[in-house]
């Protein structure tokens, strides 16, 4: 049996960072971990149409800072910041009453963000679009937007078939064992009439552009 490792966790000591940044005692560890999970699940459900790629959670003494990476910051912010205020109150309850600050970071090229690509393919499959067409379009769009390589893989009862199988498309270079290459990875699930279909995506971005893909939109002032 092949042994698989998550590409993001594999690169944590080299060129990736943790998505939860805090230190806790043994008593608080499980409580903080569960709170982080509830916050991420709540935001994913609430911002389903906002193209949220990832959520970074940082904890200080009595403060929780939540950074949302999204391709549609206007949907997250809402009119005159009304959505930010509502979300702040909701997250404060999930964080056991601690002070919550929300930051928003815009993703300039969602076509080359692995998580958003996987969710896009899954969304198309839920709308009964052919999985081959959805995968080919995602691969071609990512390469046109400057990606050095992309691989999209779907597994499950494809096309409503009785027997589950795996299909994948790849273009460019995907050096999965080269640690110095910051390979982006995303996973999503499509709920179809035949059952769940898993979608995995790997994207290799140009080395010089990896750090300039995202620019902050609002800081702590926007959450007040």
C-alpha positions as a Python dict, from the first residue, in 0.01 Angstrom:
ca = {
    (1, 'X'): (0, 0, 0),
    (2, 'X'): (137, 341, -92),
    (3, 'X'): (205, 588, 188),
    (4, 'X'): (75, 938, 118),
    (5, 'X'): (169, 1265, 287),
    (6, 'X'): (-5, 1602, 271),
    (7, 'X'): (204, 1835, 47),
    (8, 'X'): (150, 2130, 282),
    (9, 'X'): (248, 1943, 599),
    (10, 'X'): (543, 1791, 412),
    (11, 'X'): (683, 2140, 346),
    (12, 'X'): (612, 2301, 686),
    (13, 'X'): (978, 2322, 799),
    (14, 'X'): (1093, 2456, 458),
    (15, 'X'): (864, 2709, 291),
    (16, 'X'): (519, 2666, 447),
    (17, 'X'): (369, 2805, 766),
    (18, 'X'): (115, 2673, 1015),
    (19, 'X'): (-248, 2781, 976),
    (20, 'X'): (-299, 2794, 1353),
    (21, 'X'): (-41, 2994, 1549),
    (22, 'X'): (-62, 2973, 1927),
    (23, 'X'): (84, 2802, 2229),
    (24, 'X'): (-131, 2624, 2488),
    (25, 'X'): (-91, 2417, 2799),
    (26, 'X'): (-204, 2054, 2807),
    (27, 'X'): (-538, 2153, 2959),
    (28, 'X'): (-609, 2421, 2697),
    (29, 'X'): (-478, 2237, 2391),
    (30, 'X'): (-791, 2033, 2314),
    (31, 'X'): (-1016, 2331, 2386),
    (32, 'X'): (-826, 2563, 2150),
    (33, 'X'): (-804, 2295, 1881),
    (34, 'X'): (-1179, 2232, 1892),
    (35, 'X'): (-1251, 2607, 1887),
    (36, 'X'): (-1031, 2652, 1578),
    (37, 'X'): (-1215, 2370, 1403),
    (38, 'X'): (-1555, 2524, 1484),
    (39, 'X'): (-1441, 2867, 1362),
    (40, 'X'): (-1318, 2728, 1029),
    (41, 'X'): (-1632, 2520, 974),
    (42, 'X'): (-1858, 2815, 1057),
    (43, 'X'): (-1674, 3054, 823),
    (44, 'X'): (-1667, 2798, 540),
    (45, 'X'): (-2044, 2754, 567),
    (46, 'X'): (-2115, 3126, 604),
    (47, 'X'): (-1882, 3235, 322),
    (48, 'X'): (-1961, 2955, 81),
    (49, 'X'): (-1996, 3199, -211),
    (50, 'X'): (-1696, 3415, -116),
    (51, 'X'): (-1425, 3184, -260),
    (52, 'X'): (-1238, 3140, 71),
    (53, 'X'): (-905, 2963, 18),
    (54, 'X'): (-774, 2931, 373),
    (55, 'X'): (-827, 3068, 724),
    (56, 'X'): (-536, 3161, 950),
    (57, 'X'): (-598, 3174, 1327),
    (58, 'X'): (-359, 3343, 1572),
    (59, 'X'): (-410, 3359, 1947),
    (60, 'X'): (-263, 3604, 2196),
    (61, 'X'): (-345, 3633, 2568),
    (62, 'X'): (-717, 3716, 2533),
    (63, 'X'): (-740, 3790, 2161),
    (64, 'X'): (-809, 3575, 1857),
    (65, 'X'): (-703, 3714, 1518),
    (66, 'X'): (-869, 3547, 1219),
    (67, 'X'): (-723, 3613, 873),
    (68, 'X'): (-945, 3516, 580),
    (69, 'X'): (-782, 3461, 239),
    (70, 'X'): (-1051, 3518, -23),
    (71, 'X'): (-1088, 3595, -392),
    (72, 'X'): (-1403, 3803, -327),
    (73, 'X'): (-1330, 4042, -39),
    (74, 'X'): (-1640, 4251, -114),
    (75, 'X'): (-1868, 3957, -30),
    (76, 'X'): (-1688, 3904, 303),
    (77, 'X'): (-1686, 4271, 404),
    (78, 'X'): (-2047, 4347, 304),
    (79, 'X'): (-2204, 4689, 281),
    (80, 'X'): (-2018, 4939, 497),
    (81, 'X'): (-1852, 4652, 685),
    (82, 'X'): (-2179, 4512, 819),
    (83, 'X'): (-2079, 4150, 752),
    (84, 'X'): (-1750, 4195, 939),
    (85, 'X'): (-1934, 4316, 1250),
    (86, 'X'): (-2178, 4025, 1242),
    (87, 'X'): (-1900, 3772, 1190),
    (88, 'X'): (-1697, 3921, 1474),
    (89, 'X'): (-1987, 3871, 1717),
    (90, 'X'): (-2048, 3515, 1593),
    (91, 'X'): (-1682, 3416, 1621),
    (92, 'X'): (-1655, 3568, 1970),
    (93, 'X'): (-1917, 3315, 2087),
    (94, 'X'): (-1727, 3028, 1924),
    (95, 'X'): (-1402, 3152, 2084),
    (96, 'X'): (-1547, 3137, 2437),
    (97, 'X'): (-1608, 3511, 2461),
    (98, 'X'): (-1257, 3623, 2369),
    (99, 'X'): (-1197, 3938, 2166),
    (100, 'X'): (-1194, 3856, 1792),
    (101, 'X'): (-1028, 4061, 1519),
    (102, 'X'): (-1086, 3978, 1152),
    (103, 'X'): (-843, 4059, 871),
    (104, 'X'): (-911, 4000, 502),
    (105, 'X'): (-646, 3921, 241),
    (106, 'X'): (-733, 3929, -127),
    (107, 'X'): (-614, 3651, -359),
    (108, 'X'): (-526, 3820, -685),
    (109, 'X'): (-516, 3506, -900),
    (110, 'X'): (-782, 3258, -782),
    (111, 'X'): (-724, 3053, -1100),
    (112, 'X'): (-387, 2939, -962),
    (113, 'X'): (-499, 2877, -602),
    (114, 'X'): (-522, 2500, -556),
    (115, 'X'): (-805, 2505, -299),
    (116, 'X'): (-1020, 2737, -510),
    (117, 'X'): (-952, 2532, -824),
    (118, 'X'): (-1060, 2211, -644),
    (119, 'X'): (-1376, 2378, -509),
    (120, 'X'): (-1454, 2518, -855),
    (121, 'X'): (-1428, 2171, -1016),
    (122, 'X'): (-1640, 2021, -736),
    (123, 'X'): (-1903, 2293, -781),
    (124, 'X'): (-1925, 2226, -1154),
    (125, 'X'): (-1968, 1854, -1094),
    (126, 'X'): (-2253, 1927, -852),
    (127, 'X'): (-2420, 2124, -1134),
    (128, 'X'): (-2399, 1809, -1351),
    (129, 'X'): (-2121, 1941, -1574),
    (130, 'X'): (-1897, 1667, -1716),
    (131, 'X'): (-1598, 1604, -1488),
    (132, 'X'): (-1364, 1584, -1789),
    (133, 'X'): (-1478, 1920, -1917),
    (134, 'X'): (-1446, 2080, -1571),
    (135, 'X'): (-1096, 1938, -1518),
    (136, 'X'): (-967, 2036, -1863),
    (137, 'X'): (-1101, 2390, -1826),
    (138, 'X'): (-941, 2430, -1480),
    (139, 'X'): (-605, 2299, -1605),
    (140, 'X'): (-605, 2522, -1914),
    (141, 'X'): (-708, 2834, -1718),
    (142, 'X'): (-435, 2781, -1456),
    (143, 'X'): (-166, 2739, -1723),
    (144, 'X'): (-289, 3051, -1904),
    (145, 'X'): (-262, 3248, -1578),
    (146, 'X'): (106, 3162, -1537),
    (147, 'X'): (117, 2836, -1340),
    (148, 'X'): (424, 2620, -1413),
    (149, 'X'): (228, 2299, -1358),
    (150, 'X'): (-108, 2172, -1240),
    (151, 'X'): (-260, 1832, -1166),
    (152, 'X'): (-629, 1772, -1095),
    (153, 'X'): (-753, 1433, -976),
    (154, 'X'): (-1111, 1318, -912),
    (155, 'X'): (-1218, 992, -745),
    (156, 'X'): (-1559, 836, -693),
    (157, 'X'): (-1861, 726, -894),
    (158, 'X'): (-1774, 942, -1194),
    (159, 'X'): (-2061, 995, -1436),
    (160, 'X'): (-2289, 795, -1206),
    (161, 'X'): (-2111, 466, -1281),
    (162, 'X'): (-2160, 168, -1051),
    (163, 'X'): (-1788, 117, -987),
    (164, 'X'): (-1583, 403, -843),
    (165, 'X'): (-1266, 499, -1029),
    (166, 'X'): (-1003, 770, -1049),
    (167, 'X'): (-933, 1011, -1337),
    (168, 'X'): (-673, 1285, -1355),
    (169, 'X'): (-528, 1548, -1587),
    (170, 'X'): (-183, 1702, -1564),
    (171, 'X'): (1, 1974, -1750),
    (172, 'X'): (345, 2122, -1689),
    (173, 'X'): (583, 2005, -1416),
    (174, 'X'): (471, 1879, -1071),
    (175, 'X'): (790, 1801, -870),
    (176, 'X'): (617, 1662, -559),
    (177, 'X'): (945, 1550, -398),
    (178, 'X'): (1128, 1881, -447),
    (179, 'X'): (1088, 2053, -110),
    (180, 'X'): (1220, 2391, -222),
    (181, 'X'): (924, 2421, -463),
    (182, 'X'): (620, 2558, -279),
    (183, 'X'): (353, 2336, -430),
    (184, 'X'): (1, 2449, -344),
    (185, 'X'): (-249, 2175, -258),
    (186, 'X'): (-627, 2178, -229),
    (187, 'X'): (-903, 1927, -160),
    (188, 'X'): (-1280, 1950, -202),
    (189, 'X'): (-1579, 1716, -215),
    (190, 'X'): (-1867, 1723, -463),
    (191, 'X'): (-2206, 1600, -334),
    (192, 'X'): (-2362, 1440, -642),
    (193, 'X'): (-2669, 1219, -683),
    (194, 'X'): (-2438, 916, -712),
    (195, 'X'): (-2251, 1000, -391),
    (196, 'X'): (-1949, 1202, -285),
    (197, 'X'): (-1668, 1264, -535),
    (198, 'X'): (-1330, 1379, -405),
    (199, 'X'): (-1129, 1642, -594),
    (200, 'X'): (-758, 1697, -534),
    (201, 'X'): (-548, 1968, -696),
    (202, 'X'): (-174, 2045, -703),
    (203, 'X'): (-47, 2377, -846),
    (204, 'X'): (314, 2487, -900),
    (205, 'X'): (353, 2864, -920),
    (206, 'X'): (657, 3055, -1053),
    (207, 'X'): (914, 3085, -773),
    (208, 'X'): (954, 3463, -795),
    (209, 'X'): (578, 3523, -773),
    (210, 'X'): (486, 3294, -486),
    (211, 'X'): (515, 3566, -222),
    (212, 'X'): (343, 3843, -424),
    (213, 'X'): (20, 3660, -505),
    (214, 'X'): (-173, 3796, -207),
    (215, 'X'): (-220, 4154, -86),
    (216, 'X'): (-399, 4261, 233),
    (217, 'X'): (-730, 4444, 186),
    (218, 'X'): (-834, 4532, 538),
    (219, 'X'): (-643, 4536, 863),
    (220, 'X'): (-747, 4544, 1224),
    (221, 'X'): (-919, 4881, 1166),
    (222, 'X'): (-1175, 4718, 939),
    (223, 'X'): (-1280, 4474, 1208),
    (224, 'X'): (-1364, 4747, 1456),
}
